[in-house]
């Protein structure tokens, strides 16, 4: 039996990796959210703030998420810190979904296949993000259209799913 991401790794190494990820999740997401709840943030507004950050955090315009999340959270008067927690927690997912949004955009608009393979694309984005975006703008634009459709559905679904969990966290935090 293999856990996701643990192929070719011994069982104890895999469990160590999973424990490390759980520790990071606790430190980078749960603790800041608990801090916001203790400071009086309302679970409903916090849920929308986290959802906005998460949805913006997976947009296919690599390198735009921090400013976009801050701007949108400001416009909608949501919690800026929570929007950034949601945004930054999604970075690995953004990288994983980038080719999905590009492929769906290419299919939707019947454009040619992306001229770079996955590894070359990641290297180009890593070292020359602006130049890569300029060269690949047609694919980016099409991917953004697909992402916008995704965002319209995903953001309310995430917010509605998070609200009960945040309410339970708030109650648990107030008991301590």
DODO-520743 format. One line per field, with one value per residue (C-alpha): x negated, y negated, z; residue number from 1. Coordinates in Angstrom, 3 decimals. Example, Ala and Ser with C-alpha at 12.3 -4.5 7.8 and 13.67 -1.06 7.14 Angstrom:
REM DODO-520743
u = (-12.300  -13.670)
v = (4.500  1.060)
w = (7.800  7.140)
resi = (1  2)
REM end
This chain:
REM DODO-520743
u = (0.000  -1.374  -0.350  -0.102  -3.569  -5.302  -6.131  -9.664  -10.070  -10.254  -7.226  -8.918  -10.305  -6.823  -5.222  -7.962  -7.140  -3.433  -4.111  -6.274  -3.504  -0.996  -3.353  -3.699  0.071  0.534  -2.039  -1.186  2.594  4.240  2.331  2.783  6.487  6.904  5.157  7.603  10.561  9.218  8.922  12.621  12.743  16.174  16.107  18.282  16.062  12.972  14.328  14.873  11.396  9.714  11.790  10.828  7.164  7.375  9.123  6.841  3.902  4.466  4.907  2.698  0.967  -2.059  -3.416  -0.193  1.498  0.240  1.184  4.407  5.534  4.665  6.500  9.641  9.733  9.500  12.251  14.603  13.492  12.344  9.576  6.253  4.245  6.669  6.681  2.882  2.984  5.355  3.322  -0.073  1.260  2.271  -1.131  -1.812  1.715  1.200  -1.836  0.100  3.178  1.302  1.005  4.620  5.934  3.689  4.843  8.520  8.067  6.439  9.307  11.970  10.451  9.051  5.505  2.330  0.521  -1.687  -5.162  -7.046  -6.924  -6.289  -9.893  -10.980  -7.903  -8.590  -12.209  -11.154  -8.575  -11.057  -13.865  -12.034  -8.387  -7.590  -9.225  -7.514  -4.132  -4.662  -5.564  -2.753  -0.077  2.479  2.360  2.359  5.403  7.313  6.264  7.461  10.887  11.132  9.879  12.489  15.253  13.720  13.452  17.127  18.078  15.194  15.105  18.645  18.264  15.016  16.467  19.576  17.445  15.052  17.635  18.778  15.164  14.200  17.200  16.047  12.493  13.821  15.817  12.861  10.553  12.925  13.026  9.283)
v = (0.000  -3.429  -6.752  -9.607  -11.028  -8.153  -5.788  -4.501  -5.734  -3.552  -3.590  -5.458  -8.083  -8.567  -8.903  -11.375  -13.447  -13.379  -14.389  -17.238  -18.424  -18.247  -20.333  -22.935  -23.036  -23.511  -26.320  -28.144  -27.735  -26.507  -28.674  -31.946  -31.202  -30.405  -33.682  -35.579  -33.841  -34.695  -38.329  -38.368  -37.559  -36.274  -32.717  -33.649  -36.576  -34.521  -31.679  -34.073  -35.577  -32.165  -31.068  -34.194  -33.595  -29.924  -30.605  -33.492  -31.360  -28.854  -31.324  -30.458  -33.827  -32.753  -35.529  -37.531  -35.919  -38.012  -41.388  -40.098  -38.545  -41.734  -43.896  -41.781  -41.301  -45.087  -45.721  -43.248  -44.324  -40.854  -39.890  -40.616  -38.225  -35.344  -35.994  -35.667  -32.519  -30.943  -32.251  -31.030  -27.664  -27.019  -27.525  -23.809  -23.441  -26.455  -24.771  -21.515  -23.206  -25.514  -22.917  -21.856  -25.404  -25.887  -22.622  -23.347  -26.877  -25.475  -23.032  -25.701  -28.167  -25.557  -26.896  -25.008  -23.035  -25.005  -25.377  -24.323  -21.018  -20.914  -21.004  -23.713  -25.758  -25.564  -26.593  -29.497  -30.703  -30.302  -32.256  -34.638  -34.949  -38.183  -37.142  -33.749  -35.377  -37.750  -34.897  -32.663  -35.344  -33.648  -30.464  -32.468  -34.467  -31.331  -29.656  -32.729  -32.466  -28.827  -29.780  -32.572  -30.047  -27.750  -30.625  -31.548  -28.028  -27.198  -30.306  -30.033  -26.256  -26.652  -29.428  -27.396  -24.362  -26.298  -28.171  -25.236  -24.191  -27.733  -27.930  -24.691  -26.047  -29.237  -27.291  -25.020  -28.028  -29.833  -26.807  -26.939)
w = (0.000  -0.970  0.426  -2.044  -2.657  -0.862  -3.713  -3.536  0.046  3.137  5.430  8.306  5.918  4.506  7.935  8.910  5.794  6.635  10.236  8.963  6.661  9.524  11.683  8.920  8.415  12.154  12.315  9.082  8.937  12.144  14.631  12.699  12.193  15.901  16.707  14.494  16.132  19.608  18.519  17.690  13.979  12.999  11.611  8.625  7.529  8.260  6.105  3.187  3.717  3.702  0.701  -1.238  -0.441  -1.410  -4.702  -5.624  -4.504  -7.294  -10.138  -13.120  -13.309  -11.289  -9.098  -8.895  -5.923  -2.994  -4.441  -5.962  -2.663  -0.753  -3.277  -3.401  0.380  0.762  -1.786  -0.079  3.421  4.341  6.737  5.025  7.203  6.624  2.881  2.882  5.025  2.493  -0.420  0.751  1.895  -1.702  -3.320  -3.945  -5.307  -7.598  -9.143  -9.558  -11.083  -13.451  -16.241  -15.668  -16.149  -19.201  -20.785  -20.105  -21.487  -24.622  -25.045  -24.426  -26.913  -29.341  -29.156  -29.960  -27.314  -24.910  -26.485  -23.314  -21.457  -17.692  -16.493  -18.957  -18.082  -14.334  -14.892  -17.115  -14.575  -11.726  -13.363  -15.718  -14.576  -16.402  -19.681  -19.507  -18.896  -21.831  -24.199  -22.978  -22.584  -24.883  -22.810  -19.570  -20.625  -21.573  -18.312  -16.381  -18.002  -16.874  -13.405  -13.135  -13.839  -11.234  -8.723  -9.028  -7.939  -5.595  -3.407  -2.002  -1.658  0.299  2.484  3.253  4.070  6.299  8.356  10.562  11.124  12.146  14.481  16.166  16.390  17.964  20.557  21.316  21.651  24.016  26.357  26.971)
resi = (1  2  3  4  5  6  7  8  9  10  11  12  13  14  15  16  17  18  19  20  21  22  23  24  25  26  27  28  29  30  31  32  33  34  35  36  37  38  39  40  41  42  43  44  45  46  47  48  49  50  51  52  53  54  55  56  57  58  59  60  61  62  63  64  65  66  67  68  69  70  71  72  73  74  75  76  77  78  79  80  81  82  83  84  85  86  87  88  89  90  91  92  93  94  95  96  97  98  99  100  101  102  103  104  105  106  107  108  109  110  111  112  113  114  115  116  117  118  119  120  121  122  123  124  125  126  127  128  129  130  131  132  133  134  135  136  137  138  139  140  141  142  143  144  145  146  147  148  149  150  151  152  153  154  155  156  157  158  159  160  161  162  163  164  165  166  167  168  169  170  171  172  173  174  175  176)
REM end
